Each structure stands twice: as C-alpha cells, then as structure tokens.
Amino acid sequence: MTDEIKDQINDIIEGEIQNNINEYIEKEGKGFKGQELKVNVNEEELNRLVKVYKKMNKYRKSPLFAVKTMDNTEKIVSEMIEELKKDSTE
C-alpha cells in the first residue's frame, strides 16, 4: 500500500513540475526539443508527504470531519482547498 501511495505522489509531483515547466516555456517562448528532464525527489520528504496524506485521509473519513463539515466549523481541509483555489487562479 505504501509503495502505491508513493507512486501516486511521485506522479502528482512530476505532473506539477511538468505543468510549471510547460507554463514557463509558453511564457518565455523557449523550449527543450528532444530532451528529457529528470527530477530527483528526496525520499525523506516523500515519506513525510505520505504520512501527512494518510493522516488527512483518515481524518476525512472520520465522523468528526462529517460533523464539523455539517456545522461549518471544519478548518483543516477547507483551508487547504481554499489555498489550492487561490494558487490555481494566480
């Protein structure tokens, strides 16, 4: 299970890096034709992200999350979603 999550997170990180590179290339009018970009990800950082991801998923599945969402007092996930919305509009 952990390897599967690591692979998913790696895919997400690679996708984000590629999207940022593509945006830069479009903006600057430069390119890397026929070249491959390789990125190394720190395994300790990846393990930390997996741990946070697991905790967040456990929290999202909990009854406490459901109750807090219903009475509009849930802050952890909703703040993360708002942050992502801000980042995507910039």
PDB file of N, CA, C and O in Angstrom:
ATOM      1  N   MET A   1       0.818  -1.194   0.000  1.00  0.00           N
ATOM      2  CA  MET A   1       0.000   0.000   0.000  1.00  0.00           C
ATOM      3  C   MET A   1       0.863   1.259   0.000  1.00  0.00           C
ATOM      4  O   MET A   1       0.562   2.220  -0.708  1.00  0.00           O
ATOM      5  N   THR A   2       1.927   1.255   0.787  1.00  0.00           N
ATOM      6  CA  THR A   2       2.787   2.422   0.870  1.00  0.00           C
ATOM      7  C   THR A   2       3.465   2.706  -0.467  1.00  0.00           C
ATOM      8  O   THR A   2       3.582   3.864  -0.867  1.00  0.00           O
ATOM      9  N   ASP A   3       3.912   1.658  -1.163  1.00  0.00           N
ATOM     10  CA  ASP A   3       4.542   1.855  -2.466  1.00  0.00           C
ATOM     11  C   ASP A   3       3.557   2.441  -3.465  1.00  0.00           C
ATOM     12  O   ASP A   3       3.931   3.269  -4.296  1.00  0.00           O
ATOM     13  N   GLU A   4       2.312   2.021  -3.391  1.00  0.00           N
ATOM     14  CA  GLU A   4       1.292   2.545  -4.289  1.00  0.00           C
ATOM     15  C   GLU A   4       1.072   4.036  -4.037  1.00  0.00           C
ATOM     16  O   GLU A   4       0.955   4.820  -4.979  1.00  0.00           O
ATOM     17  N   ILE A   5       1.018   4.417  -2.770  1.00  0.00           N
ATOM     18  CA  ILE A   5       0.833   5.829  -2.427  1.00  0.00           C
ATOM     19  C   ILE A   5       2.053   6.636  -2.851  1.00  0.00           C
ATOM     20  O   ILE A   5       1.911   7.743  -3.371  1.00  0.00           O
ATOM     21  N   LYS A   6       3.254   6.096  -2.635  1.00  0.00           N
ATOM     22  CA  LYS A   6       4.468   6.784  -3.064  1.00  0.00           C
ATOM     23  C   LYS A   6       4.444   7.011  -4.572  1.00  0.00           C
ATOM     24  O   LYS A   6       4.808   8.086  -5.048  1.00  0.00           O
ATOM     25  N   ASP A   7       4.013   5.995  -5.321  1.00  0.00           N
ATOM     26  CA  ASP A   7       3.940   6.122  -6.776  1.00  0.00           C
ATOM     27  C   ASP A   7       2.942   7.206  -7.179  1.00  0.00           C
ATOM     28  O   ASP A   7       3.201   7.984  -8.097  1.00  0.00           O
ATOM     29  N   GLN A   8       1.803   7.254  -6.490  1.00  0.00           N
ATOM     30  CA  GLN A   8       0.793   8.265  -6.790  1.00  0.00           C
ATOM     31  C   GLN A   8       1.326   9.665  -6.499  1.00  0.00           C
ATOM     32  O   GLN A   8       1.130  10.587  -7.291  1.00  0.00           O
ATOM     33  N   ILE A   9       1.997   9.818  -5.362  1.00  0.00           N
ATOM     34  CA  ILE A   9       2.547  11.120  -5.004  1.00  0.00           C
ATOM     35  C   ILE A   9       3.650  11.512  -5.981  1.00  0.00           C
ATOM     36  O   ILE A   9       3.744  12.675  -6.375  1.00  0.00           O
ATOM     37  N   ASN A  10       4.485  10.550  -6.374  1.00  0.00           N
ATOM     38  CA  ASN A  10       5.518  10.832  -7.378  1.00  0.00           C
ATOM     39  C   ASN A  10       4.890  11.322  -8.672  1.00  0.00           C
ATOM     40  O   ASN A  10       5.373  12.279  -9.279  1.00  0.00           O
ATOM     41  N   ASP A  11       3.806  10.665  -9.099  1.00  0.00           N
ATOM     42  CA  ASP A  11       3.119  11.072 -10.324  1.00  0.00           C
ATOM     43  C   ASP A  11       2.573  12.490 -10.204  1.00  0.00           C
ATOM     44  O   ASP A  11       2.659  13.276 -11.148  1.00  0.00           O
ATOM     45  N   ILE A  12       2.014  12.813  -9.046  1.00  0.00           N
ATOM     46  CA  ILE A  12       1.472  14.153  -8.821  1.00  0.00           C
ATOM     47  C   ILE A  12       2.589  15.190  -8.866  1.00  0.00           C
ATOM     48  O   ILE A  12       2.449  16.235  -9.502  1.00  0.00           O
ATOM     49  N   ILE A  13       3.703  14.897  -8.186  1.00  0.00           N
ATOM     50  CA  ILE A  13       4.831  15.828  -8.159  1.00  0.00           C
ATOM     51  C   ILE A  13       5.386  16.026  -9.566  1.00  0.00           C
ATOM     52  O   ILE A  13       5.635  17.156  -9.987  1.00  0.00           O
ATOM     53  N   GLU A  14       5.578  14.923 -10.292  1.00  0.00           N
ATOM     54  CA  GLU A  14       6.093  15.020 -11.656  1.00  0.00           C
ATOM     55  C   GLU A  14       5.153  15.830 -12.540  1.00  0.00           C
ATOM     56  O   GLU A  14       5.595  16.642 -13.353  1.00  0.00           O
ATOM     57  N   GLY A  15       3.852  15.600 -12.374  1.00  0.00           N
ATOM     58  CA  GLY A  15       2.866  16.342 -13.162  1.00  0.00           C
ATOM     59  C   GLY A  15       2.909  17.832 -12.866  1.00  0.00           C
ATOM     60  O   GLY A  15       2.842  18.651 -13.782  1.00  0.00           O
ATOM     61  N   GLU A  16       3.023  18.192 -11.581  1.00  0.00           N
ATOM     62  CA  GLU A  16       3.093  19.596 -11.201  1.00  0.00           C
ATOM     63  C   GLU A  16       4.355  20.251 -11.752  1.00  0.00           C
ATOM     64  O   GLU A  16       4.311  21.371 -12.261  1.00  0.00           O
ATOM     65  N   ILE A  17       5.469  19.549 -11.648  1.00  0.00           N
ATOM     66  CA  ILE A  17       6.725  20.082 -12.174  1.00  0.00           C
ATOM     67  C   ILE A  17       6.608  20.278 -13.676  1.00  0.00           C
ATOM     68  O   ILE A  17       7.010  21.314 -14.206  1.00  0.00           O
ATOM     69  N   GLN A  18       6.055  19.279 -14.363  1.00  0.00           N
ATOM     70  CA  GLN A  18       5.910  19.379 -15.821  1.00  0.00           C
ATOM     71  C   GLN A  18       4.989  20.532 -16.208  1.00  0.00           C
ATOM     72  O   GLN A  18       5.270  21.255 -17.164  1.00  0.00           O
ATOM     73  N   ASN A  19       3.886  20.710 -15.469  1.00  0.00           N
ATOM     74  CA  ASN A  19       2.970  21.815 -15.761  1.00  0.00           C
ATOM     75  C   ASN A  19       3.660  23.161 -15.596  1.00  0.00           C
ATOM     76  O   ASN A  19       3.486  24.060 -16.418  1.00  0.00           O
ATOM     77  N   ASN A  20       4.452  23.298 -14.520  1.00  0.00           N
ATOM     78  CA  ASN A  20       5.167  24.555 -14.302  1.00  0.00           C
ATOM     79  C   ASN A  20       6.190  24.802 -15.400  1.00  0.00           C
ATOM     80  O   ASN A  20       6.355  25.935 -15.854  1.00  0.00           O
ATOM     81  N   ILE A  21       6.873  23.758 -15.826  1.00  0.00           N
ATOM     82  CA  ILE A  21       7.843  23.901 -16.910  1.00  0.00           C
ATOM     83  C   ILE A  21       7.136  24.306 -18.191  1.00  0.00           C
ATOM     84  O   ILE A  21       7.605  25.193 -18.905  1.00  0.00           O
ATOM     85  N   ASN A  22       6.012  23.664 -18.490  1.00  0.00           N
ATOM     86  CA  ASN A  22       5.257  23.998 -19.703  1.00  0.00           C
ATOM     87  C   ASN A  22       4.787  25.448 -19.685  1.00  0.00           C
ATOM     88  O   ASN A  22       4.856  26.140 -20.701  1.00  0.00           O
ATOM     89  N   GLU A  23       4.304  25.911 -18.519  1.00  0.00           N
ATOM     90  CA  GLU A  23       3.869  27.302 -18.407  1.00  0.00           C
ATOM     91  C   GLU A  23       5.036  28.255 -18.636  1.00  0.00           C
ATOM     92  O   GLU A  23       4.889  29.273 -19.313  1.00  0.00           O
ATOM     93  N   TYR A  24       6.199  27.923 -18.070  1.00  0.00           N
ATOM     94  CA  TYR A  24       7.381  28.766 -18.252  1.00  0.00           C
ATOM     95  C   TYR A  24       7.793  28.814 -19.717  1.00  0.00           C
ATOM     96  O   TYR A  24       8.110  29.875 -20.253  1.00  0.00           O
ATOM     97  N   ILE A  25       7.782  27.652 -20.351  1.00  0.00           N
ATOM     98  CA  ILE A  25       8.178  27.585 -21.758  1.00  0.00           C
ATOM     99  C   ILE A  25       7.228  28.421 -22.617  1.00  0.00           C
ATOM    100  O   ILE A  25       7.676  29.157 -23.496  1.00  0.00           O
ATOM    101  N   GLU A  26       5.924  28.312 -22.371  1.00  0.00           N
ATOM    102  CA  GLU A  26       4.952  29.095 -23.132  1.00  0.00           C
ATOM    103  C   GLU A  26       5.139  30.586 -22.891  1.00  0.00           C
ATOM    104  O   GLU A  26       5.048  31.393 -23.816  1.00  0.00           O
ATOM    105  N   LYS A  27       5.401  30.941 -21.645  1.00  0.00           N
ATOM    106  CA  LYS A  27       5.555  32.340 -21.275  1.00  0.00           C
ATOM    107  C   LYS A  27       6.836  32.939 -21.874  1.00  0.00           C
ATOM    108  O   LYS A  27       6.817  34.062 -22.378  1.00  0.00           O
ATOM    109  N   GLU A  28       7.918  32.211 -21.819  1.00  0.00           N
ATOM    110  CA  GLU A  28       9.214  32.706 -22.276  1.00  0.00           C
ATOM    111  C   GLU A  28       9.487  32.426 -23.749  1.00  0.00           C
ATOM    112  O   GLU A  28      10.395  33.012 -24.339  1.00  0.00           O
ATOM    113  N   GLY A  29       8.708  31.537 -24.338  1.00  0.00           N
ATOM    114  CA  GLY A  29       8.917  31.203 -25.735  1.00  0.00           C
ATOM    115  C   GLY A  29      10.157  30.356 -25.968  1.00  0.00           C
ATOM    116  O   GLY A  29      10.733  30.381 -27.055  1.00  0.00           O
ATOM    117  N   LYS A  30      10.564  29.615 -24.966  1.00  0.00           N
ATOM    118  CA  LYS A  30      11.741  28.760 -25.077  1.00  0.00           C
ATOM    119  C   LYS A  30      11.297  27.312 -25.007  1.00  0.00           C
ATOM    120  O   LYS A  30      10.169  27.024 -24.606  1.00  0.00           O
ATOM    121  N   GLY A  31      12.171  26.404 -25.392  1.00  0.00           N
ATOM    122  CA  GLY A  31      11.788  25.001 -25.340  1.00  0.00           C
ATOM    123  C   GLY A  31      12.970  24.066 -25.231  1.00  0.00           C
ATOM    124  O   GLY A  31      14.119  24.461 -25.426  1.00  0.00           O
ATOM    125  N   PHE A  32      12.672  22.828 -24.917  1.00  0.00           N
ATOM    126  CA  PHE A  32      13.662  21.769 -24.817  1.00  0.00           C
ATOM    127  C   PHE A  32      13.261  20.689 -25.811  1.00  0.00           C
ATOM    128  O   PHE A  32      12.699  19.667 -25.417  1.00  0.00           O
ATOM    129  N   LYS A  33      13.531  20.893 -27.051  1.00  0.00           N
ATOM    130  CA  LYS A  33      13.087  19.943 -28.064  1.00  0.00           C
ATOM    131  C   LYS A  33      13.951  18.694 -28.037  1.00  0.00           C
ATOM    132  O   LYS A  33      15.177  18.773 -28.112  1.00  0.00           O
ATOM    133  N   GLY A  34      13.304  17.544 -27.931  1.00  0.00           N
ATOM    134  CA  GLY A  34      14.001  16.269 -27.971  1.00  0.00           C
ATOM    135  C   GLY A  34      14.822  15.953 -26.742  1.00  0.00           C
ATOM    136  O   GLY A  34      15.608  15.006 -26.755  1.00  0.00           O
ATOM    137  N   GLN A  35      14.659  16.723 -25.683  1.00  0.00           N
ATOM    138  CA  GLN A  35      15.415  16.468 -24.460  1.00  0.00           C
ATOM    139  C   GLN A  35      14.470  16.009 -23.361  1.00  0.00           C
ATOM    140  O   GLN A  35      13.294  16.371 -23.346  1.00  0.00           O
ATOM    141  N   GLU A  36      14.995  15.213 -22.447  1.00  0.00           N
ATOM    142  CA  GLU A  36      14.189  14.695 -21.352  1.00  0.00           C
ATOM    143  C   GLU A  36      14.665  15.337 -20.056  1.00  0.00           C
ATOM    144  O   GLU A  36      15.868  15.443 -19.814  1.00  0.00           O
ATOM    145  N   LEU A  37      13.732  15.758 -19.233  1.00  0.00           N
ATOM    146  CA  LEU A  37      14.045  16.362 -17.950  1.00  0.00           C
ATOM    147  C   LEU A  37      13.892  15.310 -16.868  1.00  0.00           C
ATOM    148  O   LEU A  37      12.867  14.631 -16.798  1.00  0.00           O
ATOM    149  N   LYS A  38      14.900  15.171 -16.027  1.00  0.00           N
ATOM    150  CA  LYS A  38      14.838  14.220 -14.920  1.00  0.00           C
ATOM    151  C   LYS A  38      14.910  14.995 -13.618  1.00  0.00           C
ATOM    152  O   LYS A  38      15.719  15.912 -13.469  1.00  0.00           O
ATOM    153  N   VAL A  39      14.054  14.617 -12.674  1.00  0.00           N
ATOM    154  CA  VAL A  39      13.987  15.294 -11.388  1.00  0.00           C
ATOM    155  C   VAL A  39      14.164  14.266 -10.287  1.00  0.00           C
ATOM    156  O   VAL A  39      13.553  13.198 -10.323  1.00  0.00           O
ATOM    157  N   ASN A  40      14.994  14.584  -9.317  1.00  0.00           N
ATOM    158  CA  ASN A  40      15.180  13.716  -8.153  1.00  0.00           C
ATOM    159  C   ASN A  40      14.366  14.264  -6.996  1.00  0.00           C
ATOM    160  O   ASN A  40      14.399  15.461  -6.714  1.00  0.00           O
ATOM    161  N   VAL A  41      13.632  13.377  -6.325  1.00  0.00           N
ATOM    162  CA  VAL A  41      12.814  13.757  -5.193  1.00  0.00           C
ATOM    163  C   VAL A  41      13.419  13.129  -3.951  1.00  0.00           C
ATOM    164  O   VAL A  41      13.730  11.938  -3.937  1.00  0.00           O
ATOM    165  N   ASN A  42      13.584  13.927  -2.915  1.00  0.00           N
ATOM    166  CA  ASN A  42      14.137  13.459  -1.660  1.00  0.00           C
ATOM    167  C   ASN A  42      13.192  12.429  -1.040  1.00  0.00           C
ATOM    168  O   ASN A  42      12.011  12.711  -0.833  1.00  0.00           O
ATOM    169  N   GLU A  43      13.712  11.236  -0.744  1.00  0.00           N
ATOM    170  CA  GLU A  43      12.865  10.166  -0.223  1.00  0.00           C
ATOM    171  C   GLU A  43      12.316  10.486   1.167  1.00  0.00           C
ATOM    172  O   GLU A  43      11.191  10.100   1.486  1.00  0.00           O
ATOM    173  N   GLU A  44      13.088  11.181   1.991  1.00  0.00           N
ATOM    174  CA  GLU A  44      12.597  11.567   3.318  1.00  0.00           C
ATOM    175  C   GLU A  44      11.402  12.500   3.194  1.00  0.00           C
ATOM    176  O   GLU A  44      10.419  12.366   3.924  1.00  0.00           O
ATOM    177  N   GLU A  45      11.493  13.439   2.270  1.00  0.00           N
ATOM    178  CA  GLU A  45      10.381  14.367   2.047  1.00  0.00           C
ATOM    179  C   GLU A  45       9.163  13.627   1.503  1.00  0.00           C
ATOM    180  O   GLU A  45       8.031  13.919   1.888  1.00  0.00           O
ATOM    181  N   LEU A  46       9.394  12.681   0.617  1.00  0.00           N
ATOM    182  CA  LEU A  46       8.306  11.873   0.073  1.00  0.00           C
ATOM    183  C   LEU A  46       7.633  11.074   1.183  1.00  0.00           C
ATOM    184  O   LEU A  46       6.406  10.994   1.230  1.00  0.00           O
ATOM    185  N   ASN A  47       8.423  10.484   2.076  1.00  0.00           N
ATOM    186  CA  ASN A  47       7.859   9.729   3.202  1.00  0.00           C
ATOM    187  C   ASN A  47       7.047  10.629   4.124  1.00  0.00           C
ATOM    188  O   ASN A  47       6.012  10.216   4.646  1.00  0.00           O
ATOM    189  N   ARG A  48       7.519  11.869   4.328  1.00  0.00           N
ATOM    190  CA  ARG A  48       6.776  12.821   5.152  1.00  0.00           C
ATOM    191  C   ARG A  48       5.436  13.154   4.492  1.00  0.00           C
ATOM    192  O   ARG A  48       4.406  13.226   5.162  1.00  0.00           O
ATOM    193  N   LEU A  49       5.462  13.355   3.175  1.00  0.00           N
ATOM    194  CA  LEU A  49       4.219  13.651   2.452  1.00  0.00           C
ATOM    195  C   LEU A  49       3.237  12.488   2.512  1.00  0.00           C
ATOM    196  O   LEU A  49       2.032  12.701   2.646  1.00  0.00           O
ATOM    197  N   VAL A  50       3.739  11.265   2.413  1.00  0.00           N
ATOM    198  CA  VAL A  50       2.882  10.083   2.502  1.00  0.00           C
ATOM    199  C   VAL A  50       2.228  10.026   3.877  1.00  0.00           C
ATOM    200  O   VAL A  50       1.043   9.711   3.988  1.00  0.00           O
ATOM    201  N   LYS A  51       2.985  10.326   4.913  1.00  0.00           N
ATOM    202  CA  LYS A  51       2.462  10.299   6.279  1.00  0.00           C
ATOM    203  C   LYS A  51       1.355  11.342   6.456  1.00  0.00           C
ATOM    204  O   LYS A  51       0.310  11.054   7.038  1.00  0.00           O
ATOM    205  N   VAL A  52       1.593  12.542   5.954  1.00  0.00           N
ATOM    206  CA  VAL A  52       0.582  13.599   6.035  1.00  0.00           C
ATOM    207  C   VAL A  52      -0.657  13.210   5.235  1.00  0.00           C
ATOM    208  O   VAL A  52      -1.783  13.406   5.691  1.00  0.00           O
ATOM    209  N   TYR A  53      -0.445  12.658   4.043  1.00  0.00           N
ATOM    210  CA  TYR A  53      -1.549  12.228   3.182  1.00  0.00           C
ATOM    211  C   TYR A  53      -2.420  11.194   3.891  1.00  0.00           C
ATOM    212  O   TYR A  53      -3.647  11.280   3.854  1.00  0.00           O
ATOM    213  N   LYS A  54      -1.787  10.223   4.534  1.00  0.00           N
ATOM    214  CA  LYS A  54      -2.539   9.186   5.243  1.00  0.00           C
ATOM    215  C   LYS A  54      -3.344   9.773   6.395  1.00  0.00           C
ATOM    216  O   LYS A  54      -4.498   9.399   6.602  1.00  0.00           O
ATOM    217  N   LYS A  55      -2.735  10.699   7.150  1.00  0.00           N
ATOM    218  CA  LYS A  55      -3.448  11.325   8.262  1.00  0.00           C
ATOM    219  C   LYS A  55      -4.648  12.121   7.769  1.00  0.00           C
ATOM    220  O   LYS A  55      -5.720  12.080   8.373  1.00  0.00           O
ATOM    221  N   MET A  56      -4.463  12.848   6.665  1.00  0.00           N
ATOM    222  CA  MET A  56      -5.563  13.641   6.126  1.00  0.00           C
ATOM    223  C   MET A  56      -6.704  12.752   5.645  1.00  0.00           C
ATOM    224  O   MET A  56      -7.872  13.062   5.879  1.00  0.00           O
ATOM    225  N   ASN A  57      -6.379  11.655   4.980  1.00  0.00           N
ATOM    226  CA  ASN A  57      -7.425  10.741   4.521  1.00  0.00           C
ATOM    227  C   ASN A  57      -8.155  10.108   5.694  1.00  0.00           C
ATOM    228  O   ASN A  57      -9.376   9.952   5.653  1.00  0.00           O
ATOM    229  N   LYS A  58      -7.425   9.745   6.737  1.00  0.00           N
ATOM    230  CA  LYS A  58      -8.056   9.163   7.924  1.00  0.00           C
ATOM    231  C   LYS A  58      -9.002  10.184   8.561  1.00  0.00           C
ATOM    232  O   LYS A  58     -10.112   9.841   8.969  1.00  0.00           O
ATOM    233  N   TYR A  59      -8.561  11.424   8.640  1.00  0.00           N
ATOM    234  CA  TYR A  59      -9.396  12.488   9.202  1.00  0.00           C
ATOM    235  C   TYR A  59     -10.641  12.719   8.353  1.00  0.00           C
ATOM    236  O   TYR A  59     -11.738  12.877   8.890  1.00  0.00           O
ATOM    237  N   ARG A  60     -10.477  12.740   7.016  1.00  0.00           N
ATOM    238  CA  ARG A  60     -11.615  12.976   6.129  1.00  0.00           C
ATOM    239  C   ARG A  60     -12.663  11.878   6.208  1.00  0.00           C
ATOM    240  O   ARG A  60     -13.837  12.124   5.933  1.00  0.00           O
ATOM    241  N   LYS A  61     -12.254  10.663   6.581  1.00  0.00           N
ATOM    242  CA  LYS A  61     -13.191   9.541   6.691  1.00  0.00           C
ATOM    243  C   LYS A  61     -13.823   9.445   8.076  1.00  0.00           C
ATOM    244  O   LYS A  61     -14.699   8.610   8.299  1.00  0.00           O
ATOM    245  N   SER A  62     -13.393  10.284   8.998  1.00  0.00           N
ATOM    246  CA  SER A  62     -13.867  10.182  10.382  1.00  0.00           C
ATOM    247  C   SER A  62     -15.230  10.844  10.568  1.00  0.00           C
ATOM    248  O   SER A  62     -15.597  11.755   9.826  1.00  0.00           O
ATOM    249  N   PRO A  63     -15.968  10.377  11.560  1.00  0.00           N
ATOM    250  CA  PRO A  63     -17.243  11.022  11.891  1.00  0.00           C
ATOM    251  C   PRO A  63     -17.053  12.472  12.350  1.00  0.00           C
ATOM    252  O   PRO A  63     -17.919  13.315  12.116  1.00  0.00           O
ATOM    253  N   LEU A  64     -15.929  12.759  12.997  1.00  0.00           N
ATOM    254  CA  LEU A  64     -15.652  14.120  13.444  1.00  0.00           C
ATOM    255  C   LEU A  64     -15.615  15.087  12.266  1.00  0.00           C
ATOM    256  O   LEU A  64     -16.158  16.189  12.345  1.00  0.00           O
ATOM    257  N   PHE A  65     -14.978  14.676  11.179  1.00  0.00           N
ATOM    258  CA  PHE A  65     -14.925  15.507   9.978  1.00  0.00           C
ATOM    259  C   PHE A  65     -16.331  15.754   9.438  1.00  0.00           C
ATOM    260  O   PHE A  65     -16.666  16.875   9.055  1.00  0.00           O
ATOM    261  N   ALA A  66     -17.152  14.704   9.408  1.00  0.00           N
ATOM    262  CA  ALA A  66     -18.522  14.838   8.898  1.00  0.00           C
ATOM    263  C   ALA A  66     -19.320  15.827   9.741  1.00  0.00           C
ATOM    264  O   ALA A  66     -20.033  16.672   9.201  1.00  0.00           O
ATOM    265  N   VAL A  67     -19.201  15.723  11.050  1.00  0.00           N
ATOM    266  CA  VAL A  67     -19.943  16.620  11.937  1.00  0.00           C
ATOM    267  C   VAL A  67     -19.449  18.056  11.771  1.00  0.00           C
ATOM    268  O   VAL A  67     -20.253  18.981  11.662  1.00  0.00           O
ATOM    269  N   LYS A  68     -18.144  18.240  11.753  1.00  0.00           N
ATOM    270  CA  LYS A  68     -17.602  19.592  11.602  1.00  0.00           C
ATOM    271  C   LYS A  68     -17.978  20.198  10.255  1.00  0.00           C
ATOM    272  O   LYS A  68     -18.212  21.403  10.161  1.00  0.00           O
ATOM    273  N   THR A  69     -18.037  19.374   9.214  1.00  0.00           N
ATOM    274  CA  THR A  69     -18.435  19.873   7.906  1.00  0.00           C
ATOM    275  C   THR A  69     -19.891  20.320   7.924  1.00  0.00           C
ATOM    276  O   THR A  69     -20.234  21.346   7.337  1.00  0.00           O
ATOM    277  N   MET A  70     -20.740  19.561   8.591  1.00  0.00           N
ATOM    278  CA  MET A  70     -22.160  19.905   8.646  1.00  0.00           C
ATOM    279  C   MET A  70     -22.412  21.210   9.393  1.00  0.00           C
ATOM    280  O   MET A  70     -23.280  21.991   9.005  1.00  0.00           O
ATOM    281  N   ASP A  71     -21.651  21.450  10.472  1.00  0.00           N
ATOM    282  CA  ASP A  71     -21.908  22.682  11.224  1.00  0.00           C
ATOM    283  C   ASP A  71     -20.939  23.819  10.868  1.00  0.00           C
ATOM    284  O   ASP A  71     -20.844  24.814  11.587  1.00  0.00           O
ATOM    285  N   ASN A  72     -20.225  23.655   9.753  1.00  0.00           N
ATOM    286  CA  ASN A  72     -19.325  24.688   9.219  1.00  0.00           C
ATOM    287  C   ASN A  72     -18.209  25.112  10.172  1.00  0.00           C
ATOM    288  O   ASN A  72     -17.814  26.278  10.171  1.00  0.00           O
ATOM    289  N   THR A  73     -17.699  24.196  10.977  1.00  0.00           N
ATOM    290  CA  THR A  73     -16.571  24.513  11.850  1.00  0.00           C
ATOM    291  C   THR A  73     -15.293  23.808  11.417  1.00  0.00           C
ATOM    292  O   THR A  73     -14.255  23.945  12.065  1.00  0.00           O
ATOM    293  N   GLU A  74     -15.367  23.058  10.327  1.00  0.00           N
ATOM    294  CA  GLU A  74     -14.193  22.323   9.840  1.00  0.00           C
ATOM    295  C   GLU A  74     -13.230  23.313   9.202  1.00  0.00           C
ATOM    296  O   GLU A  74     -13.627  24.075   8.320  1.00  0.00           O
ATOM    297  N   LYS A  75     -11.970  23.317   9.630  1.00  0.00           N
ATOM    298  CA  LYS A  75     -10.993  24.283   9.146  1.00  0.00           C
ATOM    299  C   LYS A  75      -9.844  23.649   8.377  1.00  0.00           C
ATOM    300  O   LYS A  75      -9.365  24.247   7.413  1.00  0.00           O
ATOM    301  N   ILE A  76      -9.388  22.476   8.757  1.00  0.00           N
ATOM    302  CA  ILE A  76      -8.163  21.894   8.216  1.00  0.00           C
ATOM    303  C   ILE A  76      -8.270  21.673   6.704  1.00  0.00           C
ATOM    304  O   ILE A  76      -7.482  22.229   5.938  1.00  0.00           O
ATOM    305  N   VAL A  77      -9.228  20.875   6.282  1.00  0.00           N
ATOM    306  CA  VAL A  77      -9.363  20.555   4.861  1.00  0.00           C
ATOM    307  C   VAL A  77      -9.879  21.752   4.081  1.00  0.00           C
ATOM    308  O   VAL A  77      -9.410  22.013   2.973  1.00  0.00           O
ATOM    309  N   SER A  78     -10.834  22.482   4.636  1.00  0.00           N
ATOM    310  CA  SER A  78     -11.405  23.615   3.908  1.00  0.00           C
ATOM    311  C   SER A  78     -10.361  24.696   3.644  1.00  0.00           C
ATOM    312  O   SER A  78     -10.394  25.331   2.590  1.00  0.00           O
ATOM    313  N   GLU A  79      -9.429  24.921   4.583  1.00  0.00           N
ATOM    314  CA  GLU A  79      -8.363  25.898   4.352  1.00  0.00           C
ATOM    315  C   GLU A  79      -7.420  25.425   3.251  1.00  0.00           C
ATOM    316  O   GLU A  79      -6.944  26.231   2.452  1.00  0.00           O
ATOM    317  N   MET A  80      -7.148  24.128   3.207  1.00  0.00           N
ATOM    318  CA  MET A  80      -6.288  23.593   2.157  1.00  0.00           C
ATOM    319  C   MET A  80      -6.950  23.760   0.795  1.00  0.00           C
ATOM    320  O   MET A  80      -6.283  24.104  -0.181  1.00  0.00           O
ATOM    321  N   ILE A  81      -8.245  23.520   0.724  1.00  0.00           N
ATOM    322  CA  ILE A  81      -8.979  23.668  -0.533  1.00  0.00           C
ATOM    323  C   ILE A  81      -8.966  25.126  -0.984  1.00  0.00           C
ATOM    324  O   ILE A  81      -8.765  25.406  -2.165  1.00  0.00           O
ATOM    325  N   GLU A  82      -9.178  26.054  -0.056  1.00  0.00           N
ATOM    326  CA  GLU A  82      -9.145  27.476  -0.400  1.00  0.00           C
ATOM    327  C   GLU A  82      -7.769  27.889  -0.897  1.00  0.00           C
ATOM    328  O   GLU A  82      -7.660  28.674  -1.838  1.00  0.00           O
ATOM    329  N   GLU A  83      -6.717  27.366  -0.274  1.00  0.00           N
ATOM    330  CA  GLU A  83      -5.354  27.667  -0.691  1.00  0.00           C
ATOM    331  C   GLU A  83      -5.099  27.173  -2.115  1.00  0.00           C
ATOM    332  O   GLU A  83      -4.474  27.864  -2.919  1.00  0.00           O
ATOM    333  N   LEU A  84      -5.590  25.972  -2.415  1.00  0.00           N
ATOM    334  CA  LEU A  84      -5.441  25.437  -3.756  1.00  0.00           C
ATOM    335  C   LEU A  84      -6.196  26.255  -4.788  1.00  0.00           C
ATOM    336  O   LEU A  84      -5.714  26.452  -5.904  1.00  0.00           O
ATOM    337  N   LYS A  85      -7.380  26.733  -4.423  1.00  0.00           N
ATOM    338  CA  LYS A  85      -8.167  27.574  -5.330  1.00  0.00           C
ATOM    339  C   LYS A  85      -7.421  28.864  -5.631  1.00  0.00           C
ATOM    340  O   LYS A  85      -7.387  29.304  -6.780  1.00  0.00           O
ATOM    341  N   LYS A  86      -6.813  29.485  -4.596  1.00  0.00           N
ATOM    342  CA  LYS A  86      -6.056  30.701  -4.791  1.00  0.00           C
ATOM    343  C   LYS A  86      -4.867  30.460  -5.718  1.00  0.00           C
ATOM    344  O   LYS A  86      -4.599  31.255  -6.618  1.00  0.00           O
ATOM    345  N   ASP A  87      -4.159  29.358  -5.488  1.00  0.00           N
ATOM    346  CA  ASP A  87      -2.987  29.045  -6.302  1.00  0.00           C
ATOM    347  C   ASP A  87      -3.363  28.804  -7.759  1.00  0.00           C
ATOM    348  O   ASP A  87      -2.615  29.183  -8.661  1.00  0.00           O
ATOM    349  N   SER A  88      -4.508  28.182  -7.996  1.00  0.00           N
ATOM    350  CA  SER A  88      -4.897  27.861  -9.373  1.00  0.00           C
ATOM    351  C   SER A  88      -5.363  29.113 -10.133  1.00  0.00           C
ATOM    352  O   SER A  88      -5.291  29.137 -11.362  1.00  0.00           O
ATOM    353  N   THR A  89      -5.830  30.137  -9.442  1.00  0.00           N
ATOM    354  CA  THR A  89      -6.279  31.351 -10.122  1.00  0.00           C
ATOM    355  C   THR A  89      -5.137  32.310 -10.386  1.00  0.00           C
ATOM    356  O   THR A  89      -5.289  33.224 -11.197  1.00  0.00           O
ATOM    357  N   GLU A  90      -4.008  32.139  -9.737  1.00  0.00           N
ATOM    358  CA  GLU A  90      -2.866  33.047  -9.917  1.00  0.00           C
ATOM    359  C   GLU A  90      -2.121  32.788 -11.163  1.00  0.00           C
ATOM    360  O   GLU A  90      -1.138  33.471 -11.448  1.00  0.00           O
TER     361      GLU A  90
END
